[in-house]
């Protein structure tokens, strides 16, 4: 009986550890999301998705597409100023 209780406690700790790691991943994704230049509606929507344990970070990684970077030939030329 004591051994079974120890095993169930161990599994409880493992489960809480996994949930904690998933929330840390969600927080990192949230931080990166709010650092980008996105609309407030998009930020809030993805923030709500990221708070879903386990699936939120997976949905974010699978479907979030940041704005694409312009190719070199479409960029404005850089001016060098000498002061």
N, C-alpha and C positions, 0 to 999 in steps of 0.2 A: 504494500500500500504506500509506503514512503517512497519507493522507487517510482511508482506511477505518478505520484504527486510531483516529484522532482522533474520528471519528463514533461508533464503538462506545464510546469512553471518555465522550463527551458523553451518550450514551443511558444509560450506567451511572450517571452523576451525576444525570441527570434522574430515573431510577428510584429511587435512594436518596433524593433530595429529596422525591419524592412519598410514599415510605414514611415518611420522617421527619415530614412534615406530618401524615400520617394518625395516627402515634403521638402527636404533640402534641395532635391533636383528641381522641384516646382519653384522654389524660391529663387534659385539661380536663373531659371528661365524667365521668371517674372522680372527680375532685375534687368536682364538683358533686353527684354521686351520694352520696358519703360525707358531704356536708354536710347531707343531708336526713334526716328522721326516718323511716327505713325499717327493716324487719327485717333482721337480719344475713344471713339466708339469701338474701334478695332482693339485698342489696348484693353478696355474694360471687358469686351467679349472674350478675348484670349485669357485674361486674368481669371475670369469665372471658370473657364475650361481647365486651367491649370490647378485649380483647387480641388479637382476631382482626384482622389487618391488612385494611384496606379495608372489609370487611363489618361488623365490630363496631360502629363508630360509626353506620353506616346502620341496622343492626338496632335499636340503642339508640334512635335518633331516630324510627324507625317504630313501635316496639312498646312502649317504656317510657311508662307513664302515671303521673305522680306523683299522690298523693292530691289530690282536688279540694278547693278552698277553700269553706268554708261561705258561704252567702249571708248578706246583712246581717240578714235577719229571723230567722235561726237562731242568730246569735251571742249570747253573753252580753253584757249591757250593761256598758259600761266605767264604772268608778267613778273619780271624780276626788277625790283626797285632797289636802287642804290641810294642810300640816304646820306 
